[in-house]
């Protein structure tokens, strides 16, 4: 016999449904607006579009007309690749060192590694600029790579730590009892098991680096134009529709990559854990 829903249960369901629908509209609405705007036939950003056209995507991929955008995109991809590599290396090493330790110093180091996620991006970018200038370094792509790596390390650390928390200690003990060295155990037992967590963290770190504005803004030089900064300048000066086209390419790429990562490593589960 099915239980009858009381008025309070129905009210609760209604309120939750309304709030969930509102949140969905707020999150998905801007994405749909940008996608529709990218197909406009207008000469400037305007919504709703008066007509649909692929001309702005064609102009975006034109090597001559969009040369500066392509250069900024290549710079962003290069910085994201190197900073993700550094963050993956240091984040994995930190997770291996801190995951099973209950010492106070381990908790302090974990907090230190996670601090870039707590600090405001503009504050960290300004602090990084002042620090590197004090050391005698000038703004460049290399400094942006270092700055991005510091900011995205917590993403790799968190997903890798989640994978390590699910690692059965008996496997490590069995490997050691069979005479395997710690390095052999790390290479053949630990890393293969926690690899999905590492890949999930690397994916999130790469996306965060591509989209990072504060660090890029403070640490970029005249020859280190980054894509987010280039798009921001285009928005301020001309309201170029290619900005929406770039956003459309990003949205489509990220959705495809997220579906791929969800299928391969279970990205949602890694983030939730």
C-alpha positions in Angstrom: 0.0 0.0 0.0 1.5 3.3 -1.1 2.0 6.0 1.5 0.0 9.1 0.9 2.0 12.3 0.6 1.2 14.9 3.2 0.9 18.6 2.4 4.3 19.3 4.0 5.9 16.7 1.8 4.3 18.1 -1.3 5.3 21.6 -0.4 8.9 20.5 0.2 9.0 18.7 -3.2 7.6 21.8 -4.9 10.1 24.2 -3.2 13.0 21.9 -4.1 11.8 21.6 -7.7 11.5 25.3 -8.1 14.9 26.0 -6.6 16.5 23.3 -8.8 14.8 24.6 -11.9 16.0 28.2 -11.0 19.5 27.0 -10.5 19.5 25.1 -13.8 18.3 28.2 -15.6 21.0 30.4 -14.0 23.7 27.9 -14.8 22.6 26.8 -18.3 21.0 30.0 -19.5 24.2 32.0 -20.1 25.7 29.1 -22.0 22.7 28.9 -24.3 22.8 32.7 -24.8 26.5 32.6 -25.8 26.0 29.6 -28.2 23.0 31.3 -29.9 24.9 34.6 -30.2 27.9 32.9 -31.8 25.7 32.0 -34.8 24.4 35.5 -35.3 24.7 37.3 -38.6 25.1 40.7 -36.8 28.4 42.6 -36.8 28.4 42.9 -33.0 27.3 41.0 -29.9 23.6 41.2 -29.7 20.9 38.9 -28.3 18.6 37.6 -29.6 20.2 37.2 -33.0 18.2 38.5 -36.0 19.5 35.7 -38.2 21.8 32.6 -38.0 25.1 32.2 -39.8 28.4 30.4 -39.5 30.4 33.4 -40.7 32.0 34.1 -37.3 33.3 30.6 -36.9 34.7 30.8 -40.4 36.4 34.1 -39.5 37.6 32.6 -36.2 39.4 29.8 -38.0 40.8 32.1 -40.7 44.6 32.2 -40.1 45.0 35.7 -41.4 42.0 37.5 -39.8 42.3 35.8 -36.4 46.1 35.6 -36.2 46.3 37.3 -32.8 43.6 35.0 -31.4 45.4 31.9 -32.7 48.7 33.1 -31.1 47.0 33.8 -27.8 45.3 30.4 -27.9 48.6 28.6 -28.6 50.2 30.5 -25.6 47.3 29.4 -23.4 47.5 25.8 -24.5 51.3 25.8 -24.0 51.0 27.3 -20.5 48.1 24.9 -19.6 50.1 21.9 -20.8 53.3 22.7 -18.8 51.5 23.9 -15.7 49.3 20.8 -15.7 52.4 18.6 -16.0 54.0 20.4 -13.0 50.8 20.4 -11.0 50.3 16.7 -11.7 53.8 15.8 -10.6 53.9 17.9 -7.4 50.2 17.2 -6.5 50.7 13.4 -6.9 53.9 13.5 -4.8 52.2 15.6 -2.1 49.2 13.2 -2.0 51.5 10.2 -1.7 53.4 11.9 1.2 50.3 13.2 3.1 47.5 10.7 2.4 48.2 8.2 5.2 49.9 10.5 7.7 48.1 11.6 10.8 50.9 13.9 12.0 50.3 17.6 12.6 52.9 18.6 10.1 51.0 16.6 7.4 47.8 18.4 8.1 49.6 21.8 8.0 51.2 21.0 4.7 47.8 19.8 3.3 46.3 23.2 4.3 49.3 25.0 2.7 48.8 23.1 -0.5 45.1 23.9 -0.6 45.5 27.6 0.3 45.6 28.8 -3.4 41.9 27.7 -3.6 41.0 29.8 -0.6 42.9 33.0 -1.6 41.2 35.4 -4.0 42.7 35.1 -7.5 43.4 38.8 -7.8 45.2 38.8 -4.4 47.3 35.8 -5.4 48.1 37.3 -8.8 49.3 40.5 -7.3 51.3 38.7 -4.6 52.9 36.5 -7.2 53.9 39.6 -9.4 55.4 41.4 -6.4 57.3 38.2 -5.3 58.8 37.4 -8.7 59.6 41.0 -9.3 61.5 41.1 -6.0 63.5 38.0 -7.1 64.4 39.8 -10.3 62.2 38.0 -12.8 60.2 39.7 -15.5 56.7 38.8 -16.5 56.8 36.0 -19.2 55.2 32.8 -20.2 57.5 30.9 -17.9 56.3 32.9 -14.9 52.7 32.3 -15.9 53.3 28.6 -16.1 54.7 28.6 -12.5 51.8 30.8 -11.3 49.2 28.5 -12.9 50.9 25.4 -11.5 50.7 26.8 -8.0 47.0 27.6 -8.4 45.9 24.2 -9.9 48.0 21.9 -7.7 45.1 21.6 -5.1 42.9 20.1 -7.8 45.3 17.2 -8.5 46.1 16.8 -4.8 42.4 16.4 -3.9 41.4 13.9 -6.5 44.6 11.9 -6.0 44.1 11.9 -2.2 40.6 10.6 -2.8 41.9 7.7 -4.8 44.6 6.9 -2.2 41.9 6.8 0.5 40.3 3.9 -1.3 43.6 2.0 -1.8 43.6 -1.2 0.2 46.7 -1.1 2.5 46.8 -5.0 2.3 48.0 -4.7 -1.3 51.0 -2.6 -0.2 51.7 -5.0 2.6 51.5 -8.0 0.3 53.8 -6.4 -2.2 56.4 -5.6 0.5 56.1 -9.2 2.0 56.9 -10.6 -1.4 60.2 -8.6 -1.5 59.2 -5.7 -3.7 60.9 -2.4 -3.1 58.9 0.7 -2.3 59.6 2.1 -5.8 58.5 -1.2 -7.5 55.3 -1.2 -5.3 54.7 2.5 -6.3 55.2 1.8 -10.0 53.3 -1.5 -10.3 50.7 -1.3 -7.6 50.0 2.2 -6.2 50.2 4.3 -9.4 48.1 2.0 -11.6 45.3 2.0 -9.0 45.2 5.7 -8.4 45.7 6.6 -12.0 42.0 7.5 -12.6 42.2 10.1 -9.8 45.4 11.5 -11.2 43.9 11.8 -14.7 40.7 13.4 -13.3 42.8 16.0 -11.4 45.0 16.7 -14.4 41.9 17.3 -16.5 40.4 19.7 -14.0 43.8 21.4 -13.6 44.1 21.9 -17.4 40.7 23.4 -17.7 41.4 25.7 -14.7 44.6 26.9 -16.3 43.0 27.6 -19.7 40.4 29.7 -18.0 42.6 31.5 -15.4 42.5 35.3 -15.7 44.0 36.8 -12.5 47.4 35.1 -12.6 47.7 35.6 -16.4 46.8 39.2 -16.1 49.5 40.1 -13.6 52.3 37.8 -14.9 51.9 38.3 -18.6 54.3 40.5 -20.6 54.1 42.2 -24.0 55.0 38.9 -25.8 52.9 36.6 -23.6 49.4 37.3 -24.8 46.9 34.9 -23.2 43.5 33.9 -24.7 41.3 35.1 -21.8 43.0 38.5 -21.7 42.8 38.8 -25.5 39.0 38.0 -25.4 38.5 40.5 -22.6 40.2 43.2 -24.6 38.1 42.4 -27.6 34.9 42.6 -25.5 36.0 46.0 -24.1 36.9 47.6 -27.5 34.7 46.2 -30.2 32.2 43.7 -28.9 33.6 41.3 -31.6 31.3 38.3 -32.2 34.4 36.1 -32.5 34.4 36.2 -28.7 31.2 34.3 -28.7 32.5 31.9 -31.3 35.6 31.2 -29.2 33.2 30.6 -26.3 31.2 28.2 -28.4 34.3 26.2 -29.3 35.3 26.1 -25.6 31.9 25.0 -24.5 31.6 22.2 -27.1 35.2 21.0 -26.4 34.7 21.0 -22.6 31.4 19.1 -22.8 33.0 16.4 -25.1 36.0 16.1 -22.8 33.9 15.9 -19.7 31.8 13.1 -21.2 35.0 11.3 -22.2 36.5 11.7 -18.8 33.3 10.6 -17.1 33.3 7.4 -19.2 37.0 6.7 -18.8 37.7 7.6 -15.1 34.4 8.5 -13.6 35.1 12.2 -13.2 31.9 12.9 -11.1 32.8 10.2 -8.6 36.4 11.5 -8.3 35.2 15.0 -7.6 32.6 13.9 -5.1 35.0 11.6 -3.2 
